[in-house]
Amino acid sequence: MSDTTPTAAPERAAGLPAQSPPVDPAETAKADARPGLSWWSGDRGEGAKRNLGLLATLVVLVVIGILTRPDLYGDASWVWGNTLTILKLASVVGVVTVGMTFVIIGGGIDLSVGAIVAIAGVWSTTLATQSYGAGGMIFSALTVGLAVGVINGLLISYGRLVPFIATLAMMVAARGLAAEISDKQTQVSNESFINGIATTKLLGIPLLVYILAAVVAAGWVLLNRTTFGRRTVAVGGNPEAARLAGIDVRRHTVLLYALSGLCCGIAAIMLTAQATSAQAAMANLYELDAIAAAIIGGTLLSGGRGTIIGSLLGVIIFSTITNLFAINGLSTEAQNMVKGGIIVVAVLVQQVQFRSLTQFLARNRATTT
Amino acid sequence: MSATSEPGRMNSEEADVTNEPLVEAPADTVAGEVVLRLTDVVKTFPGVRALDGVQLEVRAGEVHCLLGQNGAGKSTLIKVLAGVHRPDSGEVVWRGEPAAFANPQAAMRAGIATIYQELDLVEDLSVAENAFLGHEPRRLGFVRRGHMARRTRQILARLGHPEIPPGRLVRHLPAAGKQIVSMARALSHEARLIIMDEPSAVLAHDEVGNLFRIIRELTAQGIAVIYISHRLEEIREIGDRVTVLKDGRTTAANLPARETPTRDLVSRMTGRTIEYVFPDRPADDPAGAELLRVEGLTRHGEFADVSLDVRAGEIVGIAGLVGSGRSELLETIYGARRAEAGTVRMGGRALRPGSVGAAVKAGMGMAPEERKSQALLLGEPIYRNVTLATFGRYARLGFTDAGRERAAADRIAAALELRPRDVRRPVRTLSGGNQQKVVVGRWLLGDTRLLLLDEPTRGVDVGARAELYQVIRELAARGVGVLLVSSEVPEVLGLADRVLVMREGRVVREAPAGELDENTVLDLVMAGSLMEGAPA
């Protein structure tokens, strides 16, 4: 701090940085050194704490399950089976959410994910595509997802459309195209390899859960350990600073939406396998589930902050709630009300945390300058 | 900071003004009682001391001008008066009583109206609805539209604009008309003090005359006006007294607006408040081969036909006021803005216009004017901010190496004496000076050959200033070229080897720093329109 006006004196006395001799930096570093970086939070202590809160929420949900259905929870094999059911339920939306998390951290939003899943699913199950076999179907689903994502990205970064508008338009257009291609019919998948993706189990765990795990792991590495992830945080946190540091913000924006599209392509294959068919109305409202899961998971809607693990926990919390209602024989309507409430509570809690954090920083500012 | 302890050494005679009785204006220039008095007002935000002891005294019926560079604290001061911010310490006395406005509504009710630069009108409401926004005359919950229109018409007549229809949508009014609506809103609140933040910035020349006529009518009715403007000639014309802010402090209070020499005003606004320590220049001519050559660079309305060059190891300073086109020039050289004409060459090779990537690849680095909004990821750790432009170099096959990055950032932190030294702390927790070190330090990694510095010491405390100067000088000694923009003339003269003076988008003088003195540069900076009618 610069000057020593009489008014400044009391604060300074409280913080006493100026008058005291310079602190040995080595000492400071030692004092501030944090315990090792936890593997499940990237290397942010802040994110780790938030994820602990999500885990606690999950525990509460399980406890509610035990209290409401002690008969079922008494059976260990049922509990294991139910856990797999929850994870399987979370798998498709989970894959979409990983892509969504990248887009939101990068300062955008993708409302078209559900529609991309539908167009990719429908495209890959046309008779023409199916004639190329399972490989052709997978290839076309991934390519269509990627291509639609690239179009989103180009519209946003080079066409300068607001992400909300561009992906809203894509949401409508892609569903329309999917209905056109499928002639509003349900297209049955005759490829046993594809259908087998939903039924295959490895070591007693469904293949779908492995796919989710693989996508989450890849997403975590991409976000926390690669230059791509670093650019994503920079572009979302302060696009101007990123640009002036020489990062190609527009190109990166295209890549983010392409990644989201690719995740939708993967999800399309998983969903087609589960239903052994695809249709234009599939993956309805997935965009809302994915955005909600990312937000609950602590991703800042304005960009620059978020974790893959948080998003995953967000998805699992949602599917646990669905499961909780199912095992108690309650309606989907009541379920949606609870989900809505959870979103509000999660965001409120985050705001309180953020506010107390900034207050904490303000109070300690004197000692850090 | 270590060098900030003794008050006596810190403050020159100018800064001491704050602790002495305010300079009283001649009694005949203003007649009214004091309606507003600020004493030692301090307001801090994380990382910056926006107001650092402000004194202000405003009388009824006067136009009190507030003068200061960008970042001097004018906006914060306005927001304190408008009830947006609450001061950390100090006293605000409004009409004889200590005041602490909890929110903008409270300030409004007390009779303080603020007209912001970006007018806060609702474009799709009518003139009358905007004038009475938030306090519409009501009966049984229904807005009395006729009554509201009638009163709006009266107010508009009082402002000398009876021709504006109260029912017209604000969207359809020109900028000058919108400003009238803002003033009508102030009068609808029976404001006793109207704060105008650069009201002339949105107006054409002839409209400014009309604005002044209105201001005179308002003051004749005993209303006090705080008038903020960069344009000295306006202050001469409309102002009664002037208070000058610099770095969040009052450097001069209650100067007579018409009689004070321009040079005095400018030097209080831009000049040093303390004796800066500049590192010595090397004895022999340090400059090497030509690094940067800019020819005929032009952006309409910002700057025109600028040519300059920077050699390796040379510090070239650009002096100029806000609005002289200096920051825009720097950003255009860097590729952050696209030049309309002219070329930028680095080491003889022309750079692709409008591409920051190309500039960085060619060895340029920039520390932009607005640290927080243009340079930093505030929530991210220090090391990630230091390596923001270079993390790709520490990565293998696209995988980042946080350990190597931290080690590199540690070296930078040690070299720049960053405090605190722990590079995993978020940048948000650093002081302004240390944040600036992070931004400059970013370009010490990698092979930056030319550093563009835009106001590198704004909001930076004294100790860190001296350290930054030292760093810049050492960089030059290592052969890095530096192009420095500053509105502080002593800084440009003290640090640069060669100086370019910019005014209204053009380079008006180029000379070795040794051949210029502060007064010469100030005259050049202020010459032309700004000097007209001013006793210098």
HADDOCK unambig.tbl for C-alpha pairs under 7 A between the chains (distance, minus, plus):
assign (segid A and resid 1 and name CA) (segid B and resid 1 and name CA) 6.45 0.50 0.50
assign (segid A and resid 1 and name CA) (segid B and resid 461 and name CA) 5.33 0.50 0.50
assign (segid A and resid 2 and name CA) (segid B and resid 4 and name CA) 6.17 0.50 0.50
assign (segid A and resid 2 and name CA) (segid B and resid 461 and name CA) 4.11 0.50 0.50
assign (segid A and resid 2 and name CA) (segid B and resid 462 and name CA) 5.36 0.50 0.50
assign (segid A and resid 3 and name CA) (segid B and resid 4 and name CA) 6.43 0.50 0.50
assign (segid A and resid 3 and name CA) (segid B and resid 10 and name CA) 6.78 0.50 0.50
assign (segid A and resid 4 and name CA) (segid B and resid 5 and name CA) 6.93 0.50 0.50
assign (segid A and resid 4 and name CA) (segid B and resid 7 and name CA) 5.34 0.50 0.50
assign (segid A and resid 5 and name CA) (segid B and resid 53 and name CA) 6.98 0.50 0.50
assign (segid A and resid 7 and name CA) (segid B and resid 40 and name CA) 6.49 0.50 0.50
assign (segid A and resid 7 and name CA) (segid B and resid 53 and name CA) 6.97 0.50 0.50
assign (segid A and resid 18 and name CA) (segid B and resid 1 and name CA) 5.28 0.50 0.50
assign (segid A and resid 18 and name CA) (segid B and resid 2 and name CA) 5.77 0.50 0.50
assign (segid A and resid 18 and name CA) (segid B and resid 4 and name CA) 6.49 0.50 0.50
assign (segid A and resid 18 and name CA) (segid B and resid 5 and name CA) 6.25 0.50 0.50
assign (segid A and resid 19 and name CA) (segid B and resid 5 and name CA) 5.94 0.50 0.50
assign (segid A and resid 21 and name CA) (segid B and resid 2 and name CA) 6.99 0.50 0.50
assign (segid A and resid 22 and name CA) (segid B and resid 2 and name CA) 6.45 0.50 0.50
assign (segid A and resid 25 and name CA) (segid B and resid 421 and name CA) 5.68 0.50 0.50
assign (segid A and resid 29 and name CA) (segid B and resid 421 and name CA) 6.64 0.50 0.50
assign (segid A and resid 29 and name CA) (segid B and resid 422 and name CA) 5.10 0.50 0.50
assign (segid A and resid 225 and name CA) (segid B and resid 399 and name CA) 5.50 0.50 0.50
assign (segid A and resid 225 and name CA) (segid B and resid 400 and name CA) 5.32 0.50 0.50
assign (segid A and resid 226 and name CA) (segid B and resid 398 and name CA) 5.34 0.50 0.50
assign (segid A and resid 226 and name CA) (segid B and resid 399 and name CA) 4.06 0.50 0.50
assign (segid A and resid 226 and name CA) (segid B and resid 400 and name CA) 4.83 0.50 0.50
assign (segid A and resid 227 and name CA) (segid B and resid 392 and name CA) 6.20 0.50 0.50
assign (segid A and resid 227 and name CA) (segid B and resid 398 and name CA) 5.43 0.50 0.50
assign (segid A and resid 227 and name CA) (segid B and resid 399 and name CA) 6.08 0.50 0.50
assign (segid A and resid 227 and name CA) (segid B and resid 400 and name CA) 5.67 0.50 0.50
assign (segid A and resid 234 and name CA) (segid B and resid 377 and name CA) 6.85 0.50 0.50
assign (segid A and resid 237 and name CA) (segid B and resid 377 and name CA) 6.07 0.50 0.50
assign (segid A and resid 238 and name CA) (segid B and resid 377 and name CA) 5.99 0.50 0.50
assign (segid A and resid 240 and name CA) (segid B and resid 374 and name CA) 5.24 0.50 0.50
assign (segid A and resid 241 and name CA) (segid B and resid 374 and name CA) 4.52 0.50 0.50
assign (segid A and resid 241 and name CA) (segid B and resid 375 and name CA) 4.20 0.50 0.50
assign (segid A and resid 241 and name CA) (segid B and resid 376 and name CA) 5.91 0.50 0.50
assign (segid A and resid 244 and name CA) (segid B and resid 336 and name CA) 6.95 0.50 0.50
assign (segid A and resid 244 and name CA) (segid B and resid 356 and name CA) 6.49 0.50 0.50
assign (segid A and resid 245 and name CA) (segid B and resid 388 and name CA) 6.41 0.50 0.50
assign (segid A and resid 245 and name CA) (segid B and resid 389 and name CA) 4.84 0.50 0.50
assign (segid A and resid 246 and name CA) (segid B and resid 356 and name CA) 5.44 0.50 0.50
assign (segid A and resid 246 and name CA) (segid B and resid 357 and name CA) 4.65 0.50 0.50
assign (segid A and resid 246 and name CA) (segid B and resid 360 and name CA) 6.02 0.50 0.50
assign (segid A and resid 246 and name CA) (segid B and resid 389 and name CA) 6.21 0.50 0.50
assign (segid A and resid 247 and name CA) (segid B and resid 357 and name CA) 6.79 0.50 0.50
assign (segid A and resid 248 and name CA) (segid B and resid 357 and name CA) 6.95 0.50 0.50
assign (segid A and resid 361 and name CA) (segid B and resid 429 and name CA) 6.52 0.50 0.50
assign (segid A and resid 362 and name CA) (segid B and resid 46 and name CA) 5.24 0.50 0.50
assign (segid A and resid 365 and name CA) (segid B and resid 46 and name CA) 6.29 0.50 0.50
assign (segid A and resid 365 and name CA) (segid B and resid 47 and name CA) 6.86 0.50 0.50
assign (segid A and resid 365 and name CA) (segid B and resid 429 and name CA) 6.29 0.50 0.50
assign (segid A and resid 368 and name CA) (segid B and resid 420 and name CA) 6.39 0.50 0.50
assign (segid A and resid 368 and name CA) (segid B and resid 429 and name CA) 6.59 0.50 0.50
assign (segid A and resid 368 and name CA) (segid B and resid 430 and name CA) 6.46 0.50 0.50
assign (segid A and resid 369 and name CA) (segid B and resid 419 and name CA) 6.78 0.50 0.50
assign (segid A and resid 369 and name CA) (segid B and resid 430 and name CA) 5.76 0.50 0.50
assign (segid A and resid 369 and name CA) (segid B and resid 431 and name CA) 4.97 0.50 0.50
